[in-house]
Amino acid sequence: MTNIHVKYTISEPASKLRETNGVYRQRQILNKIMLALSMAALLFGLFWLAWIIFTLLVKGGSALSLALFTEITPPPGQAGGLLNAIVGSLAMVTVGTLIGTPVGILAGTYLAEYGQRGWLAPATRFLNDVLLSAPSIVVGLFIYAIYVYQVGHYSGWAGSFALAILVIPVVVRTTDSMLMLVPNGLREACFALGCPKWRMIVMVSYRAARSGIITGVLLAVARVSGETAPLLFTALSNQFMSWNMNAPLANLPVVIFQFAASPFKDWNTLAWAGATLITLAVLMLNVIARNMFRKH
């Protein structure tokens, strides 16, 4: 009986060790499989991204010249550029951002600072998420129904309003998220010093979340810069140089859409150049936003 007991006490740790080693090897194998699948998915996504950028640079890079930025869109068979479309896009994106950013920041501030209780804040977050994922063409149809149809003509203002609606949910989400990350200890310290809540938000919360809020604004600008569908129903386009926001206004997305579908080779080349220009601008904005977020 003593020998049997001794054998049992010696063999039991060995069996547990073998079982532990088996489980460890299984986890190692599973980890390697998941790592390989993750790397394959990463390479798959990067392959298509690199292919798109390479195609744009090959087909549109040759058309990136000084004339592209100094001449207006030409009639078929003549040389020209995209000056009027670039100016129109910059004008509408700027106005849309100026309209949508304050609304988004104030709404995000309410959700993070005042909406801890009640049903309004959760409902607003839900509706904001719905608007964030809504197709942009729905926004264009909405502005067409409530503004373009009422005034009887397309305009740069209508395009700016459509872009502003697309800016708002992005800024609301980032502002809400960044303000929620501000430690409550900072707020309590301000309250302990007798600081009113509005001053605490302006002097403490906004400063602590400044880089994240700016990042959200830049991402919103990057999103709306290439939107075509809402501008088809609001700003339409203009073949000539125009600064009148109360009239149809040329813009890069619609010009690219029209020129790419045309049978004229010179227009197709300008469409590739415009697509390359928008892609590089959006890529630059995203890089700037990511670097700002990383530094802070």
JOWO-V26206 format. One record per residue. N is the residue number from 1. RES is the residue in one letter. PSI is psi in whole degrees, -180 to 180 (999 if undefined). NEAR is the number of other ideal C-beta (glycine too) atoms within 12 Angstrom. Layout:
# JOWO-V26206
N_RES_PSI_NEAR, N_RES_PSI_NEAR
This chain:
# JOWO-V26206
1_M_-35_7, 2_T_-42_8, 3_N_-41_9, 4_I_-42_10, 5_H_-39_11, 6_V_-44_11, 7_K_-39_13, 8_Y_-44_14, 9_T_-25_13, 10_I_-40_14, 11_S_-25_14, 12_E_-48_14, 13_P_-34_12, 14_A_-41_14, 15_S_-39_15, 16_K_-37_13, 17_L_-42_14, 18_R_-40_14, 19_E_-41_14, 20_T_-42_14, 21_N_-38_14, 22_G_-44_14, 23_V_-40_14, 24_Y_-42_14, 25_R_-40_14, 26_Q_-42_14, 27_R_-37_14, 28_Q_-44_14, 29_I_-46_14, 30_L_-40_14, 31_N_-42_14, 32_K_-39_14, 33_I_-47_14, 34_M_-37_14, 35_L_-41_14, 36_A_-42_14, 37_L_-40_14, 38_S_-43_14, 39_M_-39_14, 40_A_-42_14, 41_A_-40_14, 42_L_-47_14, 43_L_-36_14, 44_F_-46_14, 45_G_-42_14, 46_L_-31_15, 47_F_-47_14, 48_W_-37_14, 49_L_-46_17, 50_A_-37_14, 51_W_-43_14, 52_I_-49_20, 53_I_-41_21, 54_F_-43_17, 55_T_-43_17, 56_L_-42_28, 57_L_-36_22, 58_V_-47_18, 59_K_-27_24, 60_G_-17_31, 61_G_-35_21, 62_S_-22_15, 63_A_-3_32, 64_L_96_25, 65_S_178_20, 66_L_-34_12, 67_A_-28_21, 68_L_-30_32, 69_F_-3_22, 70_T_-11_16, 71_E_152_23, 72_I_172_28, 73_T_132_40, 74_P_165_26, 75_P_166_16, 76_P_138_19, 77_G_1_12, 78_Q_157_15, 79_A_152_20, 80_G_-170_33, 81_G_-155_32, 82_L_30_46, 83_L_-48_30, 84_N_-36_36, 85_A_-39_45, 86_I_-46_33, 87_V_-44_30, 88_G_-42_44, 89_S_-45_42, 90_L_-40_31, 91_A_-48_33, 92_M_-39_49, 93_V_-39_43, 94_T_-49_24, 95_V_-44_29, 96_G_-39_44, 97_T_-41_37, 98_L_-31_23, 99_I_-45_26, 100_G_-31_38, 101_T_-50_34, 102_P_-39_20, 103_V_-45_28, 104_G_-41_39, 105_I_-43_38, 106_L_-40_26, 107_A_-43_33, 108_G_-34_41, 109_T_-42_33, 110_Y_-45_26, 111_L_-41_35, 112_A_-35_34, 113_E_-30_30, 114_Y_-12_21, 115_G_32_23, 116_Q_-23_16, 117_R_158_9, 118_G_180_12, 119_W_-15_11, 120_L_-44_16, 121_A_-48_24, 122_P_-39_16, 123_A_-40_14, 124_T_-41_28, 125_R_-41_26, 126_F_-47_18, 127_L_-35_20, 128_N_-39_31, 129_D_-38_18, 130_V_-45_16, 131_L_-33_27, 132_L_-34_28, 133_S_2_16, 134_A_145_21, 135_P_139_17, 136_S_-24_31, 137_I_-29_20, 138_V_-40_21, 139_V_-41_38, 140_G_-42_35, 141_L_-36_23, 142_F_-48_26, 143_I_-35_36, 144_Y_-41_30, 145_A_-40_18, 146_I_-15_18, 147_Y_-58_30, 148_V_-45_30, 149_Y_-34_16, 150_Q_-42_12, 151_V_-18_18, 152_G_11_12, 153_H_157_21, 154_Y_157_37, 155_S_162_35, 156_G_-31_40, 157_W_-42_28, 158_A_-43_42, 159_G_-39_52, 160_S_-40_37, 161_F_-40_38, 162_A_-44_46, 163_L_-34_47, 164_A_-40_37, 165_I_-33_39, 166_L_-27_48, 167_V_-39_46, 168_I_-53_38, 169_P_-32_36, 170_V_-45_40, 171_V_-38_45, 172_V_-48_42, 173_R_-47_37, 174_T_-40_40, 175_T_-45_44, 176_D_-47_37, 177_S_-43_24, 178_M_-39_34, 179_L_-31_40, 180_M_-23_25, 181_L_-12_20, 182_V_126_29, 183_P_140_15, 184_N_-21_19, 185_G_-34_12, 186_L_-41_23, 187_R_-44_26, 188_E_-36_15, 189_A_-39_16, 190_C_-44_26, 191_F_-36_17, 192_A_-27_11, 193_L_4_14, 194_G_18_10, 195_C_131_19, 196_P_159_14, 197_K_-40_19, 198_W_-37_17, 199_R_-36_17, 200_M_-41_27, 201_I_-45_29, 202_V_-44_21, 203_M_-24_19, 204_V_-58_28, 205_S_-47_34, 206_Y_-40_27, 207_R_-38_21, 208_A_-32_26, 209_A_13_32, 210_R_-47_25, 211_S_-38_24, 212_G_-38_35, 213_I_-44_39, 214_I_-38_29, 215_T_-43_32, 216_G_-39_38, 217_V_-44_39, 218_L_-40_33, 219_L_-36_35, 220_A_-42_42, 221_V_-42_39, 222_A_-35_30, 223_R_-46_34, 224_V_-14_48, 225_S_-31_38, 226_G_13_33, 227_E_127_41, 228_T_-46_37, 229_A_-48_28, 230_P_-28_41, 231_L_-24_48, 232_L_-30_30, 233_F_-3_32, 234_T_-62_47, 235_A_-24_48, 236_L_-119_33, 237_S_177_36, 238_N_128_34, 239_Q_-15_24, 240_F_169_22, 241_M_127_23, 242_S_139_28, 243_W_5_17, 244_N_109_21, 245_M_-11_26, 246_N_18_21, 247_A_166_25, 248_P_137_30, 249_L_134_42, 250_A_149_41, 251_N_153_48, 252_L_-46_48, 253_P_-45_44, 254_V_-39_41, 255_V_-41_44, 256_I_-44_39, 257_F_-45_25, 258_Q_-44_30, 259_F_-34_36, 260_A_-30_25, 261_A_-1_14, 262_S_159_21, 263_P_3_12, 264_F_130_20, 265_K_-39_16, 266_D_-35_23, 267_W_-39_30, 268_N_-40_22, 269_T_-42_32, 270_L_-35_43, 271_A_-43_34, 272_W_-40_30, 273_A_-43_39, 274_G_-40_45, 275_A_-40_37, 276_T_-42_33, 277_L_-46_36, 278_I_-43_37, 279_T_-45_31, 280_L_-38_24, 281_A_-45_26, 282_V_-41_31, 283_L_-42_22, 284_M_-42_18, 285_L_-41_29, 286_N_-40_24, 287_V_-43_18, 288_I_-44_22, 289_A_-44_29, 290_R_-41_19, 291_N_-38_16, 292_M_-42_23, 293_F_-36_25, 294_R_-37_12, 295_K_-28_13, 296_H_999_18
